[in-house]
Amino acid sequence: MLIKILIGSLLLFMIISLFQAMRVMLQTGKSQTNMSKFIGRRVLVSAIIILIILAGVASGLIEPNPRPY
C-alpha cells in the first residue's frame, strides 16, 4: 500500500509541476524562473516512478495483471 501512495504522490507532484510551467509560460515579460526547470523535474519524477514500478514488480510488491482484458 505504501508503494501506491508513493507513486500517487509523485504523480500529483508531476501535475503540480506541469501547472507551474504553464504559469511561467503564460507570464508576460521576462520571467525570472526558467520553464526548463519544471520540465526537468517532470522528467526526473517520471524516471523515478518507472524505477519504483520496476522494483515493485521485481520484488513482488506489485502484481501485474495476468489477463488485461
PAZAPA-4460 file (N, C-alpha, C; in steps of 0.05 Angstrom, whole numbers, plus 32768, in hexadecimal, padded with zeros to 4 digits):
% residues 69
    n_x    n_y    n_z   ca_x   ca_y   ca_z    c_x    c_y    c_z   seq   type   mol
   8010   7FE8   8000   8000   8000   8000   8011   8019   8000     1      M     A
   8028   8018   800D   803A   802F   800F   8045   8036   7FF3     2      L     A
   804A   8022   7FE3   8056   8027   7FC9   8041   8036   7FB7     3      I     A
   8027   802F   7FBA   8012   803C   7FAB   800F   8059   7FB4     4      K     A
   8011   805E   7FCD   8010   807A   7FD7   8027   808A   7FCD     5      I     A
   803F   807E   7FCC   8057   808C   7FC2   8054   8093   7FA5     6      L     A
   804B   8080   7F95   8047   8084   7F78   8031   809A   7F74     7      I     A
   801C   8098   7F83   8006   80AC   7F80   8010   80C8   7F87     8      G     A
   801F   80CB   7F9C   8029   80E5   7FA4   803D   80F0   7F90     9      S     A
   804D   80DE   7F84   8060   80E7   7F6F   8051   80F0   7F56    10      L     A
   803B   80E2   7F4F   802A   80EB   7F39   801D   8106   7F3E    11      L     A
   8015   810A   7F57   8009   8124   7F5E   801E   813A   7F5C    12      L     A
   8037   8134   7F64   804D   8147   7F62   8052   814E   7F44    13      F     A
   8050   813A   7F33   8053   813F   7F16   803E   8152   7F0B    14      M     A
   8026   814F   7F14   8010   8160   7F0B   8014   817D   7F15    15      I     A
   801C   817F   7F2E   8022   819A   7F39   8038   81A8   7F2A    16      I     A
   804D   8198   7F23   8063   81A3   7F14   805A   81AC   7EF8    17      S     A
   8048   819D   7EEC   803D   81A4   7ED2   802F   81BE   7ED3    18      L     A
   801E   81C3   7EE7   8010   81DC   7EEA   8023   81F3   7EF0    19      F     A
   8038   81EE   7EFF   804C   8203   7F04   805A   820C   7EEA    20      Q     A
   8060   81F8   7EDA   806C   81FF   7EC0   8059   820E   7EAE    21      A     A
   803F   8208   7EAF   802B   8216   7EA0   8029   8233   7EA9    22      M     A
   802B   8237   7EC4   8029   8252   7ECE   8041   8263   7EC5    23      R     A
   8059   8257   7EC5   8070   8265   7EBB   806E   826B   7E9E    24      V     A
   8063   8259   7E8F   8060   825C   7E72   804D   8273   7E6B    25      M     A
   8038   8276   7E7B   8023   8289   7E75   802A   82A5   7E80    26      L     A
   803F   82A8   7E90   8046   82C2   7E9A   8050   82D4   7E83    27      Q     A
   8048   82ED   7E85   8052   8300   7E71   806B   830D   7E7B    28      T     A
   807D   8314   7E69   8096   831F   7E70   80AB   830A   7E76    29      G     A
   80C1   8312   7E80   80D7   8300   7E86   80D2   82F3   7EA2    30      K     A
   80D1   82D9   7EA2   80CC   82CB   7EBC   80E7   82C4   7EC8    31      S     A
   80E8   82C4   7EE3   8101   82BE   7EF1   8106   82A0   7EF2    32      Q     A
   80F1   8290   7EF3   80F5   8273   7EF4   80F5   8268   7ED8    33      T     A
   8104   8253   7ED4   8107   8247   7EBA   80F4   822F   7EB9    34      N     A
   80E5   822D   7EA2   80D2   8218   7E9F   80DF   81FC   7E9D    35      M     A
   80F8   81FB   7E94   8105   81E1   7E92   810A   81D5   7EAD    36      S     A
   810A   81E5   7EC2   810D   81DA   7EDD   80F6   81C8   7EE4    37      K     A
   80DE   81D0   7EDD   80C6   81C1   7EE3   80C4   81A8   7ED1    38      F     A
   80CD   81AB   7EB8   80CD   8194   7EA6   80E1   817F   7EAF    39      I     A
   80F8   8188   7EB8   810C   8176   7EC3   8102   8167   7EDB    40      G     A
   80F3   8175   7EEC   80E7   8167   7F04   80D4   8151   7EFB    41      R     A
   80C4   8157   7EE7   80B1   8143   7EDE   80BE   812B   7ED2    42      R     A
   80D4   812F   7EC3   80E3   8119   7EB8   80F0   8108   7ECE    43      V     A
   80FB   8115   7EE2   8108   8107   7EF8   80F3   80F7   7F08    44      L     A
   80DC   8103   7F0D   80C8   80F5   7F1D   80BD   80DE   7F0D    45      V     A
   80B9   80E1   7EF3   80AF   80CA   7EE3   80C3   80B3   7EE2    46      S     A
   80DD   80B9   7EE1   80F1   80A4   7EE2   80F1   8096   7EFD    47      A     A
   80ED   80A5   7F13   80EB   8099   7F2E   80D3   8087   7F30    48      I     A
   80BC   8090   7F24   80A4   8080   7F25   80A8   8065   7F16    49      I     A
   80B5   8067   7EFF   80BA   804E   7EEF   80CC   803B   7EFF    50      I     A
   80E1   8046   7F0C   80F3   8035   7F1C   80E4   8029   7F34    51      L     A
   80D3   8038   7F41   80C3   802D   7F57   80B1   8017   7F4E    52      I     A
   80A4   801B   7F37   8092   8006   7F2D   80A2   7FED   7F25    53      I     A
   80B9   7FF0   7F18   80C9   7FD9   7F11   80D3   7FCA   7F2A    54      L     A
   80DC   7FD9   7F3E   80E5   7FCD   7F57   80CE   7FBF   7F65    55      A     A
   80B7   7FCB   7F65   809F   7FBF   7F71   8097   7FA5   7F64    56      G     A
   8098   7FA4   7F4A   8091   7F8C   7F3B   80A6   7F76   7F3F    57      V     A
   80BF   7F7E   7F40   80D5   7F6B   7F43   80D4   7F5F   7F5F    58      A     A
   80CD   7F6F   7F73   80CD   7F65   7F8F   80B2   7F58   7F96    59      S     A
   809E   7F5B   7F86   8084   7F4E   7F8C   8071   7F60   7F9B    60      G     A
   8078   7F79   7FA0   8065   7F8B   7FAE   804E   7F93   7F9B    61      L     A
   8054   7F95   7F82   803F   7F9B   7F6E   803C   7F83   7F5C    62      I     A
   8023   7F79   7F5A   801E   7F62   7F49   8011   7F6C   7F2F    63      E     A
   801E   7F66   7F18   8012   7F6E   7EFF   7FF9   7F5E   7EF9    64      P     A
   7FE7   7F6B   7EEA   7FCE   7F5E   7EE2   7FD5   7F48   7ECE    65      N     A
   7FCE   7F2E   7ED5   7FD6   7F19   7EC3   7FC4   7F18   7EAA    66      P     A
   7FAD   7F23   7EAB   7F9A   7F22   7E95   7F8E   7F3E   7E92    67      R     A
   7F99   7F4F   7E81   7F90   7F6B   7E80   7F75   7F70   7E74    68      P     A
   7F67   7F5C   7E69   7F4D   7F62   7E5D   7F37   7F54   7E6C    69      Y     A
***
